[in-house]
Amino acid sequence: MTTANLSRFRLLQKRRHFYQSRCQVLRSQLGFNQVESTRPKTCIGCYYYHGKFYGYNRNQRSQLICGFHPNGWLENSSCPDWKQDAEENFQ
């Protein structure tokens, strides 16, 4: 890259960073900085929770909750396979 192109690139990069910063400030002021958890309430603190999304297309992605219940525990009662997460004990 020539010196003129490099300085122009840096200027555009700085402007983009400034714009992204302002957008983040506005989102936080409006309350959009809080992202809701995709973890079902019955799976909070469970050792077996996986929670990864699989699929290439955003419309066709599916979430694998855990190996026992791929779609999550769908009943209102507590999950019979729930096990305390070891990391939860230290917090």
N, C-alpha and C positions, 0 to 999 in steps of 0.2 A: 504494500500500500504506500502511496506517496504521502508526504507530510500533510498536504492539504486534505486528502481523503481521510487520513488518520485523525486529524483534528476535528473534521466534520463528524466522523463516526463517534468520537468521544463526546462531542457536544450533543448529538442525538441520543446517545446512551444516557447522558446525565439528565436530559430533559425527560426521557422515558422513566427514569428512576424517580425523578421529582413528581411526575404525574401519578405513578403507582403509589408513591407515599401519600399523596393527597387523597387518592381514592381510598386507601386503607384507613386514613383518619376519618373520612366521611362515613365509611362503613361502620367503623367502631362507634361513632357518634350516634348513628341510627340504630345501633344494636345488632348489626349483622355480623359482628365478629365472633359471636357465640355459635358454634356449630353443634347441632344436636347429635347425640350419639346414635349410632346405628345398632348398638348392642341392645337386645331385648332385656327388659327388666329382670326376668327370671335368670338371665345369664350373667348378671353383674357379679364379679368376683369369682366366677367359675374357672377352674383349671382347664377344662376342656374347650373353652371358647376359642374359635378360630377366627371367624368374622371377615375373611378375605372375600373380595368380589372376583368372579371369574367371568371371562367373556371378552370379546374384542369390541363389540358394538355396545355403546352406552345403553341403548334401548333393550338389549338382550342380555345384559349382565345379570348374574345371579349370585347371591351371597351364600356361602357355605358357613353356617353358624357353628356347628360342631359335628364330630363324627357320629355321635349317637343320634342326634336329631338335626339333619341337614337344613331343615327349614326353621329350626328353633322349636322350643317347647310351646305348643299352641294352646295348652289348657291353662286355666286360671290358677291351678295349684302349683306348688313348687316342683321343680324337675327332680325325678327320682335319681338321676345320674349326676346331680350337682356335686362338685367337690371343691373345697376351699383352695383358692389359688395360693401357692407358696409365697409369691411376691406381695400379696395382700397382707400377710402377717407382719411384714416389716414396715408397713406404712402407718 
